[in-house]
Amino acid sequence: MLVIQKRGSHQAPAEQITAVSPTSSAAASASPSASASGSPGSSSTAAGSAGVPLDSDAGAPKLMDRSLRVIALGWDLAAPGVLANGGVSTSKTSDFATSGLDVQIAVATTPAPLEAALARGGEDKDGADVAILPLPTFVAAYERLRALSLDMFFVVGWSRGREAIASTKNEWPSKGEIKLAGSTGHPATFLALWAFDLGTIAPSQVKLLSPGAPASDAPIAAIDRSSALPPDTSRNALLLTTADAPKLIPYVAVAPRGFIEQRSRALTTWASSWLAGARKLAQDAPGGARVVATSKDAPEPIALLQTLGQSVPATLADNVRAAGLSGRGAVTLDTLFQRSWAIWRAAGVLATPSPEATPISTAVINALARAEPSQAGSVPDDAKPRDAGTQAKVLLTYRQPDGKFDEASFVATAGLLAGVFERAPLRLGIGGAAIDKNRTKKALDDVSGRFGLPQGRLTPATKTVSAAAAFVEVLAVP
């Protein structure tokens, strides 16, 4: 029967092909190993199987089945995202919408509501998936938020002149107890404690008073120059600002570690669009301020322009260096986190040792660097050092106490200072009663070689500094 049976031709069912725009992120990064969790290589088919709808207007798959909720500590930090979003809620023609994201942006003026939003999570309309805040503020709050397992995954900008140390005298204190007017956990307070620590005044020797304390009680104050509070005119000397140290206080984006792993593709797209918003803001700051000012509760354009002028957006190259992916830079999120933790713990703000592993996720920065390699390695023009001349003012002096010279620590700190004060020349010296020229030259060569510093950044000192086995002088940029 098998031999004599007639055979009919088989008609296969027609294949159904889902049309995907060639410009969509799904078409550009389809991967057979993609999962439906939002990993960088997930395709439109994977998105559909996870129940994530497609955006029929833009042709791009939606990367999340709900809004991505972001909260920033201040309107100046939120401004690039508001421009990329077309407002605090996503408009149909915005950069976020055309990339497949619906983003809701909220702004907090103090850390408390920002921390509360993170605790609620992005599923709650009053919660947040991502928070943007200064790194020292994040470190100071880390113990309270430890259960959320927050990781830093992106740098959106750097403080440049907002925080300052004001004093009644135009000189640094050299010893004894310091009375400082400042707020616990505030970046300006961190700047002051960090500077005192470099000059051998431990944070435990600093007595912190309220920000409004008069100069008669607190001769030195850690101030926020964007604050509406009137300054005490008797503190008329600015010892240091973050304009002098433009790589000390980064503004970081943080999110729960599990969320970063599950939604890495969405966060990579978010970071790329945020960079686009930062470029728009840099090209037309007044126009951008006027757009942001139309949002509910936003400040007037003139007030926003003031705070925007006290910070600078981070580039992709900044992120690569901050994540430690470029190899030689001393200023990394890891280093800044550990230094911040040590300062806050010594000042009594934190009570526990730092985490075993620094809470950093580099997945988003890695993905952006692979997608845009030309932008990942660029060096800004303003990072080039200037000649300070022989009579330059000494901004800050780092001292290793007499009899406690530690070469490894000295080289590491000198490299960090060169990175934090990225345009300032540095003078190095080793020796007690007199400069040891041979050891000083060796240390200078070690710092330059290890951190890839250009010729002219470091010069040997000719005079010693009192009570120091070794020292680094940071000179003012003319």
C-alpha positions in Angstrom: 0.0 0.0 0.0 2.9 2.4 0.7 4.3 1.7 -2.8 1.1 2.4 -4.7 -0.1 5.3 -2.6 -0.3 8.7 -4.5 2.0 11.4 -3.1 0.7 15.0 -2.9 2.9 18.1 -2.8 3.3 19.7 0.6 2.1 23.3 1.0 3.9 25.1 3.8 2.1 28.0 5.6 3.3 31.4 4.6 5.9 33.0 6.8 4.7 36.0 8.8 7.4 38.7 9.0 7.1 41.6 11.4 8.2 44.8 9.8 10.8 46.7 11.8 12.1 50.1 11.0 15.8 49.9 9.9 16.6 52.9 12.1 15.2 51.3 15.2 17.5 50.1 18.0 16.1 46.6 17.7 17.1 46.4 14.0 20.5 47.8 14.8 21.4 45.4 17.7 19.5 42.1 17.2 21.3 39.2 18.8 20.4 35.5 19.0 21.4 35.5 22.6 19.1 38.4 23.6 16.7 37.9 26.4 13.4 39.7 27.1 14.7 41.4 30.1 16.0 44.4 28.3 19.6 43.4 27.7 21.6 45.4 25.2 21.3 42.8 22.5 17.5 42.1 22.7 15.7 42.1 19.4 12.2 43.2 18.4 11.0 39.6 18.4 12.3 39.1 22.0 10.5 42.3 23.0 7.3 41.1 21.5 7.5 37.7 23.2 7.9 39.5 26.6 4.7 41.4 26.0 6.4 44.7 25.4 4.4 46.7 22.8 5.8 48.2 19.6 5.6 51.9 19.0 3.7 52.0 15.7 4.3 55.7 15.2 8.1 55.8 15.6 8.7 52.3 14.4 10.9 51.6 17.4 10.1 48.9 20.0 9.3 50.2 23.5 12.1 49.2 25.8 9.9 49.0 28.9 6.2 48.2 29.5 5.9 51.2 31.8 7.5 54.6 32.3 11.1 54.9 33.4 11.0 57.2 36.4 13.9 59.5 37.1 14.4 61.9 40.0 17.2 64.5 40.2 18.5 66.6 43.1 17.9 70.0 41.6 16.6 71.4 38.3 20.1 72.0 37.0 20.8 68.2 37.1 17.4 67.5 35.5 17.7 70.0 32.7 19.5 67.8 30.0 16.8 65.1 30.6 14.0 67.6 30.4 15.3 68.8 27.0 15.7 65.3 25.7 12.3 64.4 27.0 10.4 67.4 25.7 9.3 68.2 29.3 9.1 66.3 32.5 6.8 63.8 30.7 7.8 62.4 27.3 6.5 64.1 24.2 6.0 62.1 21.0 8.8 63.8 19.1 11.4 63.8 21.9 14.7 61.9 21.8 13.5 59.5 24.4 10.2 58.7 22.6 11.9 58.0 19.2 14.3 55.7 21.1 11.4 53.7 22.5 11.3 55.1 26.1 8.7 56.8 28.1 10.4 58.8 30.8 8.9 60.7 33.7 11.3 63.2 35.4 10.8 64.5 39.0 13.0 67.0 40.9 13.8 67.1 44.6 15.4 70.0 46.4 16.7 68.0 49.3 18.0 64.4 49.6 15.1 63.2 51.8 12.3 63.1 49.1 14.9 61.6 46.6 15.7 58.8 49.0 11.9 58.2 49.6 11.3 58.0 45.9 14.1 55.4 45.5 12.6 53.4 48.3 9.2 53.4 46.6 10.6 52.2 43.3 9.6 52.9 39.7 6.4 50.9 39.8 4.9 53.6 42.1 3.9 56.9 40.4 5.6 58.7 43.2 8.7 56.5 43.1 11.8 56.4 41.0 14.0 53.8 39.2 17.0 56.2 38.7 18.3 59.0 40.9 20.8 61.7 40.0 22.8 63.3 42.8 26.3 64.4 43.8 28.6 61.5 44.7 29.4 62.7 48.2 25.7 63.0 49.0 25.1 59.4 47.7 28.0 58.1 49.9 26.6 60.0 53.0 23.2 58.3 52.5 24.5 54.9 51.5 24.0 53.3 55.0 20.3 54.4 55.0 19.8 53.0 51.5 22.0 49.9 51.7 19.1 47.5 51.4 18.3 48.9 47.9 21.7 47.7 46.6 22.2 50.9 44.6 25.0 51.1 42.0 26.4 54.1 40.2 26.1 53.4 36.5 26.6 56.8 34.7 28.1 60.3 35.3 25.9 63.1 34.1 28.1 66.0 35.1 30.6 67.7 37.4 30.4 70.5 39.8 32.4 73.5 38.7 32.2 76.4 41.2 29.0 75.6 43.1 30.7 74.5 46.3 33.2 76.7 48.1 35.1 77.2 51.3 34.8 80.7 52.7 36.9 82.1 55.6 37.5 85.2 57.6 41.2 84.9 56.8 42.9 84.4 53.5 44.9 81.4 54.7 44.4 77.8 55.6 44.3 76.8 59.2 47.4 74.8 60.2 46.4 73.0 63.4 44.0 72.6 66.2 40.2 72.2 66.2 38.3 73.8 63.3 34.8 75.1 63.6 33.1 74.8 60.3 29.6 76.0 59.3 28.1 73.4 57.0 25.5 70.7 56.4 26.1 67.0 57.1 26.3 65.1 53.8 26.5 68.3 51.6 29.1 68.3 48.8 30.4 71.7 50.1 31.1 70.2 53.5 32.8 67.3 51.9 35.0 69.7 49.9 36.1 71.4 53.1 36.8 68.2 55.0 38.7 66.8 52.1 40.9 69.9 51.9 41.6 69.9 55.6 42.5 66.3 55.5 45.1 66.9 52.8 46.7 69.5 55.1 46.9 67.0 58.0 43.8 68.3 59.8 41.7 65.1 60.3 37.9 65.4 59.8 37.6 64.2 63.5 39.2 67.6 64.5 36.5 69.6 62.6 33.5 70.6 64.7 30.5 71.0 62.4 28.1 73.8 63.2 24.8 74.8 61.5 25.1 76.4 58.1 23.7 79.7 59.5 26.3 79.9 62.3 27.9 83.4 62.4 31.5 83.9 61.6 32.3 84.7 65.2 31.4 81.1 66.1 32.6 79.4 62.8 35.3 81.4 61.0 35.2 79.0 58.1 32.0 77.9 56.2 31.2 75.3 53.5 28.8 77.2 51.2 26.6 76.4 48.3 27.1 79.4 46.0 23.7 78.9 44.4 21.9 79.1 47.7 19.4 81.9 48.3 20.7 82.4 51.8 22.6 85.7 52.3 26.3 85.0 52.9 28.1 86.3 56.0 30.1 89.2 54.6 32.8 88.8 57.2 33.8 85.5 55.5 35.1 87.4 52.5 38.0 85.1 51.5 37.3 82.0 49.2 40.0 79.5 50.0 38.9 76.9 47.4 36.0 76.1 45.1 35.1 73.3 42.8 36.0 75.5 39.9 39.6 75.0 41.1 38.9 71.2 41.5 36.5 70.5 38.7 36.9 66.7 38.9 36.3 66.2 42.6 32.5 66.1 42.7 30.7 64.2 40.0 26.9 64.0 39.6 26.1 60.3 39.3 23.1 58.3 38.2 22.3 55.5 40.6 19.8 52.6 40.4 19.2 49.2 42.1 21.7 46.6 40.9 18.9 44.2 39.8 17.2 46.9 37.8 20.5 47.8 36.0 21.0 44.1 35.1 17.4 43.5 33.9 17.0 46.9 32.1 20.5 47.5 30.8 19.3 48.1 27.2 16.8 50.7 28.4 19.3 52.4 30.6 21.9 52.5 27.8 19.3 54.2 25.5 18.4 56.6 28.3 22.1 57.5 28.9 22.6 58.1 25.1 19.6 60.4 24.9 20.6 62.2 28.1 24.0 62.9 26.4 22.1 64.3 23.4 20.1 66.6 25.8 23.3 67.8 27.4 24.8 68.7 24.0 21.6 70.7 23.2 21.9 72.5 26.5 25.6 73.3 25.9 24.8 74.8 22.4 22.0 77.0 23.7 21.9 77.4 27.5 19.5 80.4 27.6 17.1 78.7 25.2 17.3 75.4 27.2 16.7 77.3 30.5 13.5 78.9 29.0 12.2 75.4 27.9 12.9 73.9 31.4 11.3 77.0 33.1 7.9 76.1 31.5 7.7 72.9 33.7 5.7 73.0 36.8 7.6 74.3 39.9 10.7 75.0 37.8 12.7 78.1 38.6 12.9 81.2 36.5 15.4 81.1 33.6 17.8 83.5 35.2 18.0 81.4 38.4 18.4 78.2 36.4 21.2 79.7 34.3 23.1 80.6 37.5 23.2 77.0 38.7 23.8 75.7 35.1 26.9 77.9 35.0 28.2 76.2 38.2 28.4 72.7 36.6 29.5 71.1 33.4 27.9 68.1 31.6 29.9 64.9 31.5 30.9 63.5 28.1 31.1 59.8 27.1 34.9 60.2 27.4 34.5 61.4 31.0 32.4 58.4 31.8 35.0 56.0 30.3 37.7 57.6 32.5 35.5 57.7 35.6 34.6 54.1 35.2 38.3 53.2 35.1 38.0 51.8 31.5 40.7 54.1 30.1 43.4 52.5 32.2 45.6 55.3 33.5 43.5 58.0 35.2 43.6 58.5 38.9 40.2 60.0 39.3 37.7 57.2 39.1 34.3 56.6 40.7 36.0 53.8 42.8 38.7 56.2 44.1 36.2 59.0 44.8 33.7 56.7 46.5 36.4 55.3 48.8 37.8 58.7 49.7 34.3 60.1 50.3 33.5 57.2 52.6 36.7 57.6 54.6 36.0 61.4 55.0 32.4 60.9 56.1 33.3 58.1 58.5 36.1 60.1 60.1 33.6 63.0 60.5 31.1 60.7 62.2 28.5 60.8 59.4 29.0 57.1 58.7 29.5 54.4 61.3 30.5 51.3 59.3 33.4 50.2 57.0 33.0 50.8 53.3 31.4 48.1 51.2 33.7 45.2 50.2 33.1 46.1 46.5 32.5 49.7 45.4 28.9 49.9 44.1 29.6 50.6 40.5 28.1 49.0 37.3 30.0 49.6 34.1 27.6 47.8 31.7 25.9 51.0 30.4 29.2 52.9 29.9 30.7 49.9 28.2 27.8 49.6 25.8 28.0 53.3 24.9 31.7 53.2 24.4 31.4 50.2 22.0 28.7 52.0 20.0 30.6 55.3 19.8 34.3 54.6 20.1 35.3 58.0 18.6 33.5 59.8 21.5 34.8 57.5 24.1 38.4 58.5 23.9 38.2 62.3 23.2 40.0 64.7 25.5 38.5 68.1 26.3 40.6 71.2 25.4 40.2 72.7 28.8 42.0 69.7 30.4 45.3 71.0 28.9 47.5 72.5 31.6 48.6 76.2 31.6 51.9 77.7 32.8 51.3 79.1 36.2 54.6 81.0 36.3 57.1 81.2 39.2 55.0 83.5 41.4 51.8 81.5 41.2 49.6 81.3 44.3 49.5 78.0 46.2 45.8 76.9 46.3 46.3 73.8 48.5 49.2 71.8 50.0 49.1 68.1 50.7 51.5 67.0 53.4 52.8 63.7 54.6 53.9 64.3 58.2 57.5 64.2 59.3 58.9 60.6 59.7 55.9 59.0 57.9 56.9 59.1 54.2 55.0 56.5 52.2 56.1 56.5 48.6 53.2 54.5 47.2 50.6 56.7 49.0 52.5 59.8 48.0 52.5 58.8 44.3 48.8 57.8 44.3 47.8 61.1 46.0 49.8 63.2 43.7 48.1 61.5 40.7 44.7 62.1 42.3 45.4 65.8 42.8 46.6 66.1 39.2 43.3 64.6 38.1 41.1 66.5 40.4 42.8 69.8 39.6 43.0 68.9 35.9 44.4 72.2 34.7 46.6 73.3 37.6 50.3 72.8 37.7 51.7 70.8 40.7 55.0 71.2 42.6 56.4 68.1 44.3 59.0 67.9 47.1 60.5 65.2 49.3 62.8 65.9 52.2 62.7 67.2 55.7 65.2 70.1 56.3 66.1 70.2 52.6 64.8 68.9 49.3 66.1 65.5 48.3 66.5 66.2 44.6 67.0 62.6 43.6 64.0 61.2 45.4 61.9 64.1 44.2 62.8 63.5 40.6 62.1 59.8 40.9 58.7 60.5 42.5 57.9 63.1 39.7 58.8 60.5 37.0 56.7 57.8 38.7 53.6 60.0 38.9 54.0 61.3 35.3 54.6 57.8 33.9 51.9 56.0 35.9 49.1 58.5 35.2 50.2 59.7 31.7 50.5 63.3 32.7 51.8 65.7 30.0 55.1 67.5 30.3 54.8 70.6 32.4 52.1 69.5 34.8 54.7 68.5 37.5 57.7 70.5 38.6 60.2 69.9 41.4 60.0 72.1 44.5 63.1 74.1 45.6 61.9 74.9 49.1 60.6 72.6 51.8 57.3 72.9 53.6 57.2 72.9 57.4 56.2 69.7 59.2 56.2 67.6 56.1 58.3 64.6 55.0 56.9 65.0 51.5 54.4 67.5 49.9 52.5 68.5 46.8 51.6 72.1 46.2 48.6 72.8 43.9 49.2 76.1 42.1 46.4 78.4 41.0 45.7 78.6 37.3 46.3 82.1 36.0 
